[in-house]
Amino acid sequence: MKGSSNTQLENRFYELYIDFFNRAEAERRWNVQKDIPWDQCNSKASDAIALIVESFCAESKHSLVLEEWLVRSGKRSIQEVRDFAGTVLEREWELPFSTPRQMMIYTTFQELSTGLNYKNLRRKAMEQGDKALATALSFVARDESAHYQFFQDGVKLYMQEDRDGTLEDMKKVLEGFRMPAQDLIPNWEVRGKTIIGEKVFSDRIFYKDIMRPILSILGTSRDELQALGEKLPELTVPPSLAR
């Protein structure tokens, strides 16, 4: 019976992926060179914004569009962008959790956090009159939203299959949560403080706008997770971005 149950779960995950792929092909196509109004870069955008943009350069197509802005705005030279990318690539990111279910849960929180980072940074770009950066961030935030939805739906499948086990894993993930950039991006202590100072992301934002909404959507709560054993940290999830 367990083998049959596993096969059914695998089939449901496959159907979930195919639906995600088809929607991505139909709705989320955009071109780095053609769809961004690069002539509307603001060369006077603050150095703090440039530092945060650079700090978010860690994901293929998204890093390409952010690197493009750094160069076109005059905030970084092509060589500086290449050097920074090389430094990031030298660092190996180790998976923070050991099972597919734990990683599905982790990525759900990570994807929504990343999308919110982009949305909050987009607000800063709009305040500084940079339509190019605001447009680029709108595209990448939309991508992250679709990624998040896929992983959230995957966690829901795990909840249907084994609610108690999934909640135990969720508690473990939240107790040890860190964004990948905290381990991959050089000089993170300074960058993290800048991100917090510009109100792009923080522990409090994570708790209020990421953790609580996701737990609610998944039909659980912080109180239910706490009842499983050790208490979750009050507002220190994830570990401070300034560290």
C-alpha positions as CSV (number, residue, x, y, z in Angstrom):
1,M,0.0,0.0,0.0
2,K,2.9,2.4,0.8
3,G,4.3,1.9,-2.7
4,S,1.0,2.7,-4.2
5,S,0.7,5.8,-2.1
6,N,4.1,7.0,-3.1
7,T,3.3,6.5,-6.8
8,Q,0.1,8.5,-6.4
9,L,2.0,11.3,-4.7
10,E,4.7,11.3,-7.4
11,N,1.9,11.4,-10.1
12,R,0.3,14.4,-8.4
13,F,3.7,16.2,-8.2
14,Y,4.2,15.5,-11.9
15,E,0.8,17.0,-12.8
16,L,1.6,20.0,-10.6
17,Y,4.8,20.6,-12.5
18,I,3.3,20.2,-15.9
19,D,0.6,22.7,-15.0
20,F,3.3,25.1,-13.7
21,F,5.4,24.7,-16.8
22,N,2.5,25.3,-19.2
23,R,1.4,28.4,-17.4
24,A,5.0,29.7,-17.4
25,E,5.3,29.2,-21.1
26,A,2.0,31.0,-21.8
27,E,2.2,33.9,-19.3
28,R,5.7,34.7,-18.1
29,R,7.8,35.2,-21.1
30,W,9.8,38.5,-21.1
31,N,13.1,39.6,-22.7
32,V,15.9,41.3,-20.9
33,Q,16.9,43.5,-23.8
34,K,13.5,44.2,-25.4
35,D,11.0,44.6,-22.5
36,I,12.9,47.0,-20.2
37,P,12.9,50.7,-20.9
38,W,16.7,51.0,-20.4
39,D,16.8,54.6,-21.5
40,Q,14.9,55.4,-18.3
41,C,17.7,54.3,-15.9
42,N,18.4,56.8,-13.2
43,S,22.1,57.3,-12.9
44,K,21.4,59.3,-9.7
45,A,19.8,56.3,-7.9
46,S,21.2,55.9,-4.4
47,D,24.3,53.8,-3.8
48,A,22.3,51.9,-1.2
49,I,19.8,50.8,-3.9
50,A,22.7,49.8,-6.2
51,L,24.3,47.7,-3.3
52,I,21.0,45.9,-2.8
53,V,20.5,45.2,-6.5
54,E,24.0,43.8,-6.6
55,S,23.3,41.7,-3.5
56,F,20.3,40.1,-5.3
57,C,22.4,39.0,-8.3
58,A,22.4,35.3,-7.7
59,E,19.8,33.8,-10.1
60,S,20.5,33.2,-13.8
61,K,18.0,35.3,-15.8
62,H,17.2,37.5,-12.9
63,S,20.9,38.2,-12.2
64,L,21.3,39.1,-15.9
65,V,18.6,41.8,-15.8
66,L,19.9,43.2,-12.5
67,E,23.5,43.2,-13.8
68,E,22.3,45.0,-16.9
69,W,20.8,47.8,-14.7
70,L,24.0,48.1,-12.7
71,V,26.0,48.7,-15.9
72,R,23.5,50.9,-17.7
73,S,22.9,53.1,-14.6
74,G,26.6,53.6,-14.3
75,K,26.6,52.1,-10.8
76,R,29.1,49.4,-11.7
77,S,31.4,48.8,-14.6
78,I,31.2,45.6,-16.7
79,Q,34.4,44.4,-15.1
80,E,33.1,45.0,-11.6
81,V,29.9,43.0,-12.4
82,R,32.0,40.2,-13.8
83,D,34.3,40.2,-10.7
84,F,31.4,40.1,-8.4
85,A,29.7,37.3,-10.3
86,G,33.0,35.3,-10.2
87,T,33.2,35.7,-6.4
88,V,29.6,34.4,-6.0
89,L,30.3,31.5,-8.3
90,E,33.3,30.5,-6.2
91,R,31.0,29.9,-3.2
92,E,29.1,26.6,-3.0
93,W,25.7,26.7,-1.5
94,E,24.9,23.5,0.4
95,L,21.3,22.4,0.7
96,P,20.2,23.4,4.1
97,F,17.9,20.4,4.6
98,S,18.2,16.7,3.8
99,T,14.8,15.5,2.5
100,P,12.7,16.5,-0.5
101,R,9.8,17.5,1.8
102,Q,12.0,19.7,3.9
103,M,13.4,21.4,0.8
104,M,10.0,21.9,-0.6
105,I,8.9,23.6,2.6
106,Y,12.1,25.7,2.7
107,T,11.8,26.8,-0.9
108,T,8.2,27.9,-0.3
109,F,9.3,30.3,2.3
110,Q,12.4,31.3,0.3
111,E,10.5,32.0,-2.9
112,L,7.9,34.2,-1.2
113,S,10.7,36.1,0.6
114,T,12.6,36.6,-2.6
115,G,9.5,37.9,-4.4
116,L,8.8,40.3,-1.5
117,N,12.4,41.5,-1.6
118,Y,11.9,42.5,-5.3
119,K,8.5,44.1,-4.7
120,N,9.9,46.3,-1.8
121,L,13.0,47.2,-3.8
122,R,10.7,48.1,-6.8
123,R,8.9,50.6,-4.5
124,K,12.3,52.2,-3.8
125,A,13.1,52.3,-7.5
126,M,9.8,54.1,-8.2
127,E,10.5,56.6,-5.4
128,Q,13.8,57.4,-7.1
129,G,12.2,57.7,-10.5
130,D,14.0,54.7,-12.1
131,K,11.4,53.2,-14.5
132,A,13.9,50.7,-15.9
133,L,14.7,49.2,-12.6
134,A,11.1,49.3,-11.5
135,T,10.0,47.4,-14.7
136,A,12.8,44.8,-14.3
137,L,11.8,44.2,-10.7
138,S,8.2,43.9,-11.7
139,F,9.1,41.0,-14.1
140,V,11.3,39.2,-11.7
141,A,8.8,39.6,-8.8
142,R,6.1,38.0,-11.0
143,D,8.4,35.1,-11.8
144,E,9.0,34.5,-8.1
145,S,5.3,34.6,-7.3
146,A,4.8,31.8,-9.8
147,H,7.7,29.8,-8.3
148,Y,6.2,30.3,-4.8
149,Q,2.8,29.1,-5.9
150,F,4.3,25.9,-7.3
151,F,6.1,25.1,-4.1
152,Q,3.2,26.1,-1.9
153,D,1.0,23.7,-3.8
154,G,3.6,21.0,-3.4
155,V,3.6,21.5,0.4
156,K,-0.2,21.2,0.4
157,L,0.2,17.8,-1.3
158,Y,2.6,16.7,1.4
159,M,0.1,18.0,4.1
160,Q,-2.6,15.9,2.6
161,E,-0.4,12.8,2.6
162,D,1.2,13.2,6.0
163,R,0.1,16.3,8.0
164,D,1.9,15.5,11.2
165,G,5.2,14.7,9.5
166,T,5.0,17.8,7.3
167,L,4.3,20.0,10.3
168,E,7.4,18.5,12.1
169,D,9.5,19.3,9.0
170,M,8.0,22.8,8.8
171,K,9.0,23.5,12.4
172,K,12.5,22.3,11.7
173,V,12.8,24.5,8.6
174,L,11.7,27.6,10.3
175,E,14.0,27.1,13.2
176,G,17.0,26.9,10.8
177,F,15.9,29.2,8.0
178,R,18.4,31.3,6.2
179,M,18.2,33.0,2.8
180,P,20.8,31.6,0.3
181,A,22.2,35.0,-0.2
182,Q,23.4,35.1,3.4
183,D,25.9,32.4,2.6
184,L,26.6,33.2,-1.1
185,I,27.0,37.0,-1.3
186,P,30.3,38.4,0.0
187,N,30.4,41.1,2.7
188,W,26.9,40.1,3.8
189,E,27.0,41.9,7.1
190,V,27.1,45.3,5.4
191,R,24.7,44.3,2.7
192,G,22.2,42.9,5.2
193,K,22.2,46.0,7.3
194,T,21.6,48.1,4.2
195,I,18.6,45.9,3.2
196,I,17.2,46.3,6.7
197,G,17.8,50.0,6.7
198,E,16.0,50.5,3.4
199,K,13.1,48.5,4.7
200,V,13.4,46.0,1.9
201,F,13.5,43.0,4.2
202,S,14.0,42.2,7.9
203,D,13.2,39.6,10.5
204,R,10.0,41.4,11.4
205,I,8.9,41.6,7.7
206,F,9.6,37.8,7.4
207,Y,7.5,37.1,10.4
208,K,4.6,39.3,9.4
209,D,4.5,39.1,5.6
210,I,6.0,35.6,5.0
211,M,5.7,33.2,7.9
212,R,2.3,34.1,9.2
213,P,0.6,34.2,5.8
214,I,2.1,30.9,4.6
215,L,1.2,29.1,7.7
216,S,-2.4,30.4,7.4
217,I,-2.7,29.3,3.8
218,L,-1.4,25.9,4.7
219,G,-4.0,25.6,7.4
220,T,-1.7,25.8,10.4
221,S,-0.3,28.4,12.8
222,R,2.7,29.3,14.8
223,D,0.9,28.1,17.9
224,E,0.3,24.7,16.4
225,L,4.0,24.4,15.5
226,Q,5.1,25.4,18.9
227,A,2.9,22.7,20.4
228,L,5.1,20.2,18.7
229,G,8.0,20.8,21.1
230,E,10.5,23.6,21.5
231,K,9.1,27.1,20.9
232,L,9.8,28.9,17.7
233,P,11.8,32.0,18.0
234,E,9.6,35.1,18.5
235,L,10.8,37.3,15.8
236,T,14.2,35.9,14.8
237,V,13.1,33.9,11.9
238,P,15.2,34.0,9.7
239,P,18.4,34.6,11.6
240,S,19.1,38.3,11.4
241,L,20.0,39.4,7.9
242,A,22.7,41.7,9.4
243,R,24.7,38.7,10.5
